[in-house]
Amino acid sequence: DEDKPIFRELVNDLFPGLANTERKVDIKVQETIHNCATQRGLQAEETFVLKCVELFELLNIRHSVFIVGPAGSGKSEIWKTLYAALRAMGKRAMYEVINPKAVRNNELFGWLS
C-alpha cells in the first residue's frame, strides 16, 4: 500500500492527465464473483471481490500467474472463487496447482539462453 503513491506518480509522469482515470470494471464478472463467493459460504467483501477481479484481469493478459502471500490470506479462496465464477458464466476454465518445491527453478520459471 505504501508503494501506491509512488506508482501513481510514475504513471502521472509517463501519462500526464490520466492520473484520475476511473477503473473500467466488467460488472457482470464482478456480480458473478460476488454471487459465487456467497454460494461458497464466503463473505463477499469488496476487497475479496476486487482481488478476484484483479486475478481475472491478469489471466486475460498472461498465460499463467503465481499467487503468493502469507498463510491464511485467501490465496486459494480467490482462485477457487474465480474458477467457480468463470464456470458459472459458461467460460472454459482450468487450473493446475503445483508444489514449487517439487520442480526445478528452470522448469518453474523457464530457461534463459
MARGU-466430 format. One record per atom (N, C-alpha, C): residue in three letters; chain; atom name; x negated, y, z. Coordinates in steps of 0.1 Angstrom, whole numbers. Atoms other than C-alpha are relative to their C-alpha. Layout:
BEGIN
site type:ALA mol:A atom:CA east:X north:Y up:Z $
...
This chain:
BEGIN
site type:ASP mol:A atom:N east:-8 north:-12 up:0 $
site type:ASP mol:A atom:CA east:0 north:0 up:0 $
site type:ASP mol:A atom:C east:-8 north:13 up:0 $
site type:GLU mol:A atom:N east:9 north:-12 up:-1 $
site type:GLU mol:A atom:CA east:-29 north:24 up:7 $
site type:GLU mol:A atom:C east:-6 north:3 up:-14 $
site type:ASP mol:A atom:N east:6 north:-2 up:13 $
site type:ASP mol:A atom:CA east:-41 north:19 up:-29 $
site type:ASP mol:A atom:C east:10 north:6 up:-10 $
site type:LYS mol:A atom:N east:-10 north:-6 up:10 $
site type:LYS mol:A atom:CA east:-8 north:31 up:-45 $
site type:LYS mol:A atom:C east:-2 north:14 up:-3 $
site type:PRO mol:A atom:N east:2 north:-14 up:4 $
site type:PRO mol:A atom:CA east:-15 north:68 up:-43 $
site type:PRO mol:A atom:C east:-12 north:2 up:-9 $
site type:ILE mol:A atom:N east:11 north:-1 up:8 $
site type:ILE mol:A atom:CA east:-49 north:63 up:-58 $
site type:ILE mol:A atom:C east:3 north:-5 up:-14 $
site type:PHE mol:A atom:N east:-4 north:5 up:13 $
site type:PHE mol:A atom:CA east:-34 north:42 up:-86 $
site type:PHE mol:A atom:C east:9 north:10 up:-8 $
site type:ARG mol:A atom:N east:-9 north:-10 up:7 $
site type:ARG mol:A atom:CA east:-7 north:68 up:-93 $
site type:ARG mol:A atom:C east:-8 north:12 up:-5 $
site type:GLU mol:A atom:N east:9 north:-11 up:4 $
site type:GLU mol:A atom:CA east:-34 north:95 up:-95 $
site type:GLU mol:A atom:C east:-7 north:-4 up:-13 $
site type:LEU mol:A atom:N east:7 north:4 up:12 $
site type:LEU mol:A atom:CA east:-53 north:74 up:-121 $
site type:LEU mol:A atom:C east:10 north:-1 up:-12 $
site type:VAL mol:A atom:N east:-9 north:0 up:11 $
site type:VAL mol:A atom:CA east:-22 north:68 up:-141 $
site type:VAL mol:A atom:C east:4 north:14 up:-5 $
site type:ASN mol:A atom:N east:-4 north:-14 up:4 $
site type:ASN mol:A atom:CA east:-13 north:105 up:-140 $
site type:ASN mol:A atom:C east:-12 north:7 up:-8 $
site type:ASP mol:A atom:N east:12 north:-6 up:8 $
site type:ASP mol:A atom:CA east:-49 north:114 up:-152 $
site type:ASP mol:A atom:C east:0 north:-6 up:-14 $
site type:LEU mol:A atom:N east:0 north:6 up:13 $
site type:LEU mol:A atom:CA east:-45 north:89 up:-181 $
site type:LEU mol:A atom:C east:12 north:4 up:-8 $
site type:PHE mol:A atom:N east:-13 north:-3 up:6 $
site type:PHE mol:A atom:CA east:-9 north:97 up:-189 $
site type:PHE mol:A atom:C east:7 north:11 up:6 $
site type:PRO mol:A atom:N east:-7 north:-11 up:-7 $
site type:PRO mol:A atom:CA east:0 north:132 up:-178 $
site type:PRO mol:A atom:C east:14 north:1 up:-4 $
site type:GLY mol:A atom:N east:-14 north:-2 up:2 $
site type:GLY mol:A atom:CA east:36 north:138 up:-173 $
site type:GLY mol:A atom:C east:9 north:-13 up:2 $
site type:LEU mol:A atom:N east:-8 north:12 up:-2 $
site type:LEU mol:A atom:CA east:46 north:102 up:-168 $
site type:LEU mol:A atom:C east:0 north:-5 up:14 $
site type:ALA mol:A atom:N east:1 north:4 up:-14 $
site type:ALA mol:A atom:CA east:40 north:100 up:-131 $
site type:ALA mol:A atom:C east:13 north:-2 up:7 $
site type:ASN mol:A atom:N east:-13 north:1 up:-6 $
site type:ASN mol:A atom:CA east:76 north:104 up:-122 $
site type:ASN mol:A atom:C east:10 north:-8 up:-8 $
site type:THR mol:A atom:N east:-9 north:9 up:9 $
site type:THR mol:A atom:CA east:90 north:79 up:-148 $
site type:THR mol:A atom:C east:6 north:-10 up:8 $
site type:GLU mol:A atom:N east:-8 north:10 up:-7 $
site type:GLU mol:A atom:CA east:117 north:57 up:-134 $
site type:GLU mol:A atom:C east:-4 north:-14 up:-6 $
site type:ARG mol:A atom:N east:3 north:14 up:4 $
site type:ARG mol:A atom:CA east:110 north:20 up:-135 $
site type:ARG mol:A atom:C east:13 north:-6 up:-7 $
site type:LYS mol:A atom:N east:-11 north:6 up:8 $
site type:LYS mol:A atom:CA east:131 north:1 up:-161 $
site type:LYS mol:A atom:C east:2 north:-14 up:6 $
site type:VAL mol:A atom:N east:-3 north:13 up:-7 $
site type:VAL mol:A atom:CA east:148 north:-29 up:-144 $
site type:VAL mol:A atom:C east:11 north:-6 up:-8 $
site type:ASP mol:A atom:N east:-10 north:8 up:6 $
site type:ASP mol:A atom:CA east:168 north:-56 up:-160 $
site type:ASP mol:A atom:C east:10 north:-4 up:11 $
site type:ILE mol:A atom:N east:-10 north:1 up:-11 $
site type:ILE mol:A atom:CA east:200 north:-55 up:-138 $
site type:ILE mol:A atom:C east:5 north:-15 up:0 $
site type:LYS mol:A atom:N east:-4 north:14 up:0 $
site type:LYS mol:A atom:CA east:211 north:-90 up:-149 $
site type:LYS mol:A atom:C east:-9 north:-9 up:7 $
site type:VAL mol:A atom:N east:10 north:9 up:-7 $
site type:VAL mol:A atom:CA east:179 north:-106 up:-138 $
site type:VAL mol:A atom:C east:0 north:3 up:15 $
site type:GLN mol:A atom:N east:0 north:-3 up:-14 $
site type:GLN mol:A atom:CA east:179 north:-87 up:-106 $
site type:GLN mol:A atom:C east:12 north:-5 up:8 $
site type:GLU mol:A atom:N east:-12 north:6 up:-6 $
site type:GLU mol:A atom:CA east:215 north:-97 up:-98 $
site type:GLU mol:A atom:C east:0 north:-15 up:1 $
site type:THR mol:A atom:N east:1 north:14 up:0 $
site type:THR mol:A atom:CA east:209 north:-133 up:-107 $
site type:THR mol:A atom:C east:-10 north:-5 up:11 $
site type:ILE mol:A atom:N east:10 north:3 up:-11 $
site type:ILE mol:A atom:CA east:178 north:-134 up:-84 $
site type:ILE mol:A atom:C east:7 north:2 up:13 $
site type:HIS mol:A atom:N east:-7 north:-2 up:-13 $
site type:HIS mol:A atom:CA east:199 north:-119 up:-56 $
site type:HIS mol:A atom:C east:9 north:-11 up:3 $
site type:ASN mol:A atom:N east:-9 north:11 up:-2 $
site type:ASN mol:A atom:CA east:226 north:-145 up:-61 $
site type:ASN mol:A atom:C east:-6 north:-13 up:3 $
site type:CYS mol:A atom:N east:7 north:13 up:-2 $
site type:CYS mol:A atom:CA east:202 north:-174 up:-63 $
site type:CYS mol:A atom:C east:-7 north:0 up:14 $
site type:ALA mol:A atom:N east:6 north:0 up:-13 $
site type:ALA mol:A atom:CA east:184 north:-163 up:-32 $
site type:ALA mol:A atom:C east:10 north:-2 up:11 $
site type:THR mol:A atom:N east:-11 north:2 up:-10 $
site type:THR mol:A atom:CA east:217 north:-161 up:-13 $
site type:THR mol:A atom:C east:4 north:-15 up:0 $
site type:GLN mol:A atom:N east:-4 north:14 up:1 $
site type:GLN mol:A atom:CA east:227 north:-196 up:-26 $
site type:GLN mol:A atom:C east:-10 north:-9 up:6 $
site type:ARG mol:A atom:N east:11 north:9 up:-5 $
site type:ARG mol:A atom:CA east:193 north:-210 up:-15 $
site type:ARG mol:A atom:C east:-1 north:2 up:16 $
site type:GLY mol:A atom:N east:0 north:-2 up:-15 $
site type:GLY mol:A atom:CA east:201 north:-197 up:21 $
site type:GLY mol:A atom:C east:-11 north:10 up:4 $
site type:LEU mol:A atom:N east:10 north:-11 up:-3 $
site type:LEU mol:A atom:CA east:176 north:-168 up:19 $
site type:LEU mol:A atom:C east:7 north:13 up:2 $
site type:GLN mol:A atom:N east:-5 north:-14 up:-1 $
site type:GLN mol:A atom:CA east:181 north:-132 up:29 $
site type:GLN mol:A atom:C east:-5 north:7 up:-13 $
site type:ALA mol:A atom:N east:3 north:-6 up:13 $
site type:ALA mol:A atom:CA east:181 north:-114 up:-5 $
site type:ALA mol:A atom:C east:-3 north:15 up:3 $
site type:GLU mol:A atom:N east:4 north:-13 up:-3 $
site type:GLU mol:A atom:CA east:164 north:-83 up:9 $
site type:GLU mol:A atom:C east:-6 north:7 up:-13 $
site type:GLU mol:A atom:N east:5 north:-8 up:11 $
site type:GLU mol:A atom:CA east:153 north:-55 up:-15 $
site type:GLU mol:A atom:C east:-15 north:-4 up:-4 $
site type:THR mol:A atom:N east:14 north:3 up:2 $
site type:THR mol:A atom:CA east:116 north:-63 up:-11 $
site type:THR mol:A atom:C east:-2 north:-14 up:-6 $
site type:PHE mol:A atom:N east:0 north:13 up:6 $
site type:PHE mol:A atom:CA east:121 north:-100 up:-18 $
site type:PHE mol:A atom:C east:4 north:-1 up:-14 $
site type:VAL mol:A atom:N east:-5 north:0 up:14 $
site type:VAL mol:A atom:CA east:141 north:-94 up:-49 $
site type:VAL mol:A atom:C east:-10 north:7 up:-9 $
site type:LEU mol:A atom:N east:10 north:-7 up:8 $
site type:LEU mol:A atom:CA east:116 north:-69 up:-61 $
site type:LEU mol:A atom:C east:-12 north:-8 up:-3 $
site type:LYS mol:A atom:N east:11 north:9 up:2 $
site type:LYS mol:A atom:CA east:88 north:-94 up:-57 $
site type:LYS mol:A atom:C east:3 north:-11 up:-11 $
site type:CYS mol:A atom:N east:-5 north:9 up:10 $
site type:CYS mol:A atom:CA east:108 north:-119 up:-77 $
site type:CYS mol:A atom:C east:0 north:6 up:-14 $
site type:VAL mol:A atom:N east:-1 north:-8 up:12 $
site type:VAL mol:A atom:CA east:114 north:-93 up:-104 $
site type:VAL mol:A atom:C east:-14 north:2 up:-5 $
site type:GLU mol:A atom:N east:14 north:-3 up:4 $
site type:GLU mol:A atom:CA east:77 north:-84 up:-105 $
site type:GLU mol:A atom:C east:-7 north:-13 up:-5 $
site type:LEU mol:A atom:N east:5 north:13 up:5 $
site type:LEU mol:A atom:CA east:68 north:-121 up:-109 $
site type:LEU mol:A atom:C east:6 north:-3 up:-14 $
site type:PHE mol:A atom:N east:-6 north:2 up:12 $
site type:PHE mol:A atom:CA east:93 north:-123 up:-137 $
site type:PHE mol:A atom:C east:-6 north:9 up:-11 $
site type:GLU mol:A atom:N east:6 north:-9 up:9 $
site type:GLU mol:A atom:CA east:78 north:-93 up:-154 $
site type:GLU mol:A atom:C east:-15 north:-4 up:-4 $
site type:LEU mol:A atom:N east:14 north:5 up:2 $
site type:LEU mol:A atom:CA east:42 north:-107 up:-150 $
site type:LEU mol:A atom:C east:1 north:-12 up:-10 $
site type:LEU mol:A atom:N east:-1 north:12 up:9 $
site type:LEU mol:A atom:CA east:53 north:-140 up:-166 $
site type:LEU mol:A atom:C east:4 north:3 up:-14 $
site type:ASN mol:A atom:N east:-4 north:-4 up:14 $
site type:ASN mol:A atom:CA east:67 north:-122 up:-196 $
site type:ASN mol:A atom:C east:-12 north:5 up:-8 $
site type:ILE mol:A atom:N east:12 north:-5 up:7 $
site type:ILE mol:A atom:CA east:32 north:-108 up:-204 $
site type:ILE mol:A atom:C east:-12 north:-9 up:2 $
site type:ARG mol:A atom:N east:12 north:9 up:-3 $
site type:ARG mol:A atom:CA east:9 north:-136 up:-190 $
site type:ARG mol:A atom:C east:4 north:-14 up:-3 $
site type:HIS mol:A atom:N east:-3 north:15 up:2 $
site type:HIS mol:A atom:CA east:6 north:-173 up:-198 $
site type:HIS mol:A atom:C east:2 north:-7 up:13 $
site type:SER mol:A atom:N east:-1 north:6 up:-14 $
site type:SER mol:A atom:CA east:1 north:-181 up:-161 $
site type:SER mol:A atom:C east:-4 north:10 up:10 $
site type:VAL mol:A atom:N east:4 north:-9 up:-11 $
site type:VAL mol:A atom:CA east:-3 north:-164 up:-128 $
site type:VAL mol:A atom:C east:-4 north:-9 up:12 $
site type:PHE mol:A atom:N east:3 north:5 up:-13 $
site type:PHE mol:A atom:CA east:-17 north:-172 up:-94 $
site type:PHE mol:A atom:C east:8 north:8 up:10 $
site type:ILE mol:A atom:N east:-7 north:-7 up:-11 $
site type:ILE mol:A atom:CA east:4 north:-163 up:-64 $
site type:ILE mol:A atom:C east:-8 north:-3 up:13 $
site type:VAL mol:A atom:N east:9 north:1 up:-12 $
site type:VAL mol:A atom:CA east:-18 north:-156 up:-34 $
site type:VAL mol:A atom:C east:5 north:8 up:11 $
site type:GLY mol:A atom:N east:-5 north:-7 up:-12 $
site type:GLY mol:A atom:CA east:-11 north:-144 up:1 $
site type:GLY mol:A atom:C east:-1 north:-8 up:12 $
site type:PRO mol:A atom:N east:1 north:8 up:-12 $
site type:PRO mol:A atom:CA east:-12 north:-154 up:37 $
site type:PRO mol:A atom:C east:12 north:-10 up:2 $
site type:ALA mol:A atom:N east:-11 north:10 up:-3 $
site type:ALA mol:A atom:CA east:8 north:-183 up:50 $
site type:ALA mol:A atom:C east:12 north:6 up:6 $
site type:GLY mol:A atom:N east:-12 north:-5 up:-5 $
site type:GLY mol:A atom:CA east:44 north:-176 up:56 $
site type:GLY mol:A atom:C east:5 north:13 up:-6 $
site type:SER mol:A atom:N east:-3 north:-12 up:6 $
site type:SER mol:A atom:CA east:45 north:-146 up:33 $
site type:SER mol:A atom:C east:11 north:-1 up:-10 $
site type:GLY mol:A atom:N east:-11 north:1 up:9 $
site type:GLY mol:A atom:CA east:71 north:-160 up:10 $
site type:GLY mol:A atom:C east:-4 north:-4 up:-14 $
site type:LYS mol:A atom:N east:5 north:3 up:14 $
site type:LYS mol:A atom:CA east:50 north:-171 up:-20 $
site type:LYS mol:A atom:C east:8 north:-11 up:-6 $
site type:SER mol:A atom:N east:-8 north:11 up:6 $
site type:SER mol:A atom:CA east:68 north:-204 up:-25 $
site type:SER mol:A atom:C east:14 north:3 up:-3 $
site type:GLU mol:A atom:N east:-14 north:-4 up:2 $
site type:GLU mol:A atom:CA east:102 north:-190 up:-20 $
site type:GLU mol:A atom:C east:2 north:10 up:-11 $
site type:ILE mol:A atom:N east:-1 north:-10 up:11 $
site type:ILE mol:A atom:CA east:96 north:-162 up:-45 $
site type:ILE mol:A atom:C east:0 north:-8 up:-13 $
site type:TRP mol:A atom:N east:0 north:6 up:13 $
site type:TRP mol:A atom:CA east:87 north:-185 up:-74 $
site type:TRP mol:A atom:C east:11 north:-10 up:-1 $
site type:LYS mol:A atom:N east:-11 north:9 up:1 $
site type:LYS mol:A atom:CA east:113 north:-211 up:-65 $
site type:LYS mol:A atom:C east:13 north:7 up:-2 $
site type:THR mol:A atom:N east:-12 north:-8 up:2 $
site type:THR mol:A atom:CA east:140 north:-184 up:-64 $
site type:THR mol:A atom:C east:0 north:5 up:-14 $
site type:LEU mol:A atom:N east:1 north:-5 up:14 $
site type:LEU mol:A atom:CA east:128 north:-170 up:-97 $
site type:LEU mol:A atom:C east:3 north:-12 up:-10 $
site type:TYR mol:A atom:N east:-2 north:11 up:8 $
site type:TYR mol:A atom:CA east:128 north:-205 up:-112 $
site type:TYR mol:A atom:C east:15 north:-3 up:0 $
site type:ALA mol:A atom:N east:-14 north:2 up:0 $
site type:ALA mol:A atom:CA east:164 north:-210 up:-100 $
site type:ALA mol:A atom:C east:8 north:10 up:-8 $
site type:ALA mol:A atom:N east:-7 north:-11 up:7 $
site type:ALA mol:A atom:CA east:174 north:-176 up:-114 $
site type:ALA mol:A atom:C east:-1 north:-2 up:-15 $
site type:LEU mol:A atom:N east:2 north:2 up:14 $
site type:LEU mol:A atom:CA east:159 north:-184 up:-148 $
site type:LEU mol:A atom:C east:9 north:-12 up:-5 $
site type:ARG mol:A atom:N east:-9 north:12 up:4 $
site type:ARG mol:A atom:CA east:177 north:-218 up:-149 $
site type:ARG mol:A atom:C east:15 north:5 up:0 $
site type:ALA mol:A atom:N east:-14 north:-4 up:0 $
site type:ALA mol:A atom:CA east:210 north:-201 up:-139 $
site type:ALA mol:A atom:C east:3 north:9 up:-12 $
site type:MET mol:A atom:N east:-3 north:-9 up:12 $
site type:MET mol:A atom:CA east:206 north:-176 up:-168 $
site type:MET mol:A atom:C east:-1 north:-8 up:-13 $
site type:GLY mol:A atom:N east:1 north:9 up:12 $
site type:GLY mol:A atom:CA east:201 north:-206 up:-192 $
site type:GLY mol:A atom:C east:-13 north:1 up:-7 $
site type:LYS mol:A atom:N east:14 north:-2 up:6 $
site type:LYS mol:A atom:CA east:164 north:-198 up:-198 $
site type:LYS mol:A atom:C east:-8 north:-13 up:3 $
site type:ARG mol:A atom:N east:9 north:11 up:-2 $
site type:ARG mol:A atom:CA east:138 north:-225 up:-202 $
site type:ARG mol:A atom:C east:-11 north:4 up:10 $
site type:ALA mol:A atom:N east:10 north:-3 up:-11 $
site type:ALA mol:A atom:CA east:116 north:-226 up:-171 $
site type:ALA mol:A atom:C east:-7 north:-12 up:4 $
site type:MET mol:A atom:N east:7 north:11 up:-6 $
site type:MET mol:A atom:CA east:89 north:-248 up:-158 $
site type:MET mol:A atom:C east:-11 north:5 up:8 $
site type:TYR mol:A atom:N east:11 north:-4 up:-9 $
site type:TYR mol:A atom:CA east:62 north:-247 up:-132 $
site type:TYR mol:A atom:C east:-9 north:-12 up:2 $
site type:GLU mol:A atom:N east:10 north:10 up:-3 $
site type:GLU mol:A atom:CA east:31 north:-266 up:-122 $
site type:GLU mol:A atom:C east:-8 north:5 up:12 $
site type:VAL mol:A atom:N east:7 north:-3 up:-13 $
site type:VAL mol:A atom:CA east:18 north:-265 up:-86 $
site type:VAL mol:A atom:C east:-13 north:-8 up:0 $
site type:ILE mol:A atom:N east:13 north:7 up:-1 $
site type:ILE mol:A atom:CA east:-19 north:-273 up:-83 $
site type:ILE mol:A atom:C east:-7 north:4 up:13 $
site type:ASN mol:A atom:N east:9 north:-3 up:-12 $
site type:ASN mol:A atom:CA east:-43 north:-276 up:-54 $
site type:ASN mol:A atom:C east:-13 north:6 up:-6 $
site type:PRO mol:A atom:N east:12 north:-6 up:5 $
site type:PRO mol:A atom:CA east:-71 north:-252 up:-63 $
site type:PRO mol:A atom:C east:-13 north:-7 up:4 $
site type:LYS mol:A atom:N east:12 north:7 up:-5 $
site type:LYS mol:A atom:CA east:-95 north:-273 up:-43 $
site type:LYS mol:A atom:C east:-2 north:-14 up:-7 $
site type:ALA mol:A atom:N east:1 north:13 up:7 $
site type:ALA mol:A atom:CA east:-88 north:-304 up:-65 $
site type:ALA mol:A atom:C east:-5 north:1 up:-14 $
site type:VAL mol:A atom:N east:6 north:-2 up:14 $
site type:VAL mol:A atom:CA east:-102 north:-288 up:-97 $
site type:VAL mol:A atom:C east:-12 north:9 up:1 $
site type:ARG mol:A atom:N east:11 north:-9 up:0 $
site type:ARG mol:A atom:CA east:-134 north:-272 up:-106 $
site type:ARG mol:A atom:C east:3 north:14 up:-4 $
site type:ASN mol:A atom:N east:-3 north:-14 up:4 $
site type:ASN mol:A atom:CA east:-136 north:-234 up:-110 $
site type:ASN mol:A atom:C east:2 north:2 up:-15 $
site type:ASN mol:A atom:N east:-1 north:-1 up:14 $
site type:ASN mol:A atom:CA east:-141 north:-237 up:-147 $
site type:ASN mol:A atom:C east:13 north:-5 up:-5 $
site type:GLU mol:A atom:N east:-13 north:5 up:5 $
site type:GLU mol:A atom:CA east:-110 north:-258 up:-151 $
site type:GLU mol:A atom:C east:11 north:9 up:5 $
site type:LEU mol:A atom:N east:-11 north:-8 up:-5 $
site type:LEU mol:A atom:CA east:-90 north:-234 up:-130 $
site type:LEU mol:A atom:C east:0 north:14 up:-7 $
site type:PHE mol:A atom:N east:1 north:-13 up:6 $
site type:PHE mol:A atom:CA east:-103 north:-201 up:-145 $
site type:PHE mol:A atom:C east:-4 north:1 up:-14 $
site type:GLY mol:A atom:N east:4 north:0 up:14 $
site type:GLY mol:A atom:CA east:-117 north:-211 up:-178 $
site type:GLY mol:A atom:C east:-16 north:1 up:-1 $
site type:TRP mol:A atom:N east:14 north:0 up:2 $
site type:TRP mol:A atom:CA east:-152 north:-212 up:-193 $
site type:TRP mol:A atom:C east:-4 north:13 up:-7 $
site type:LEU mol:A atom:N east:6 north:-12 up:7 $
site type:LEU mol:A atom:CA east:-174 north:-182 up:-203 $
site type:LEU mol:A atom:C east:-12 north:-6 up:-8 $
site type:SER mol:A atom:N east:12 north:5 up:8 $
site type:SER mol:A atom:CA east:-198 north:-190 up:-232 $
site type:SER mol:A atom:C east:-10 north:11 up:-1 $
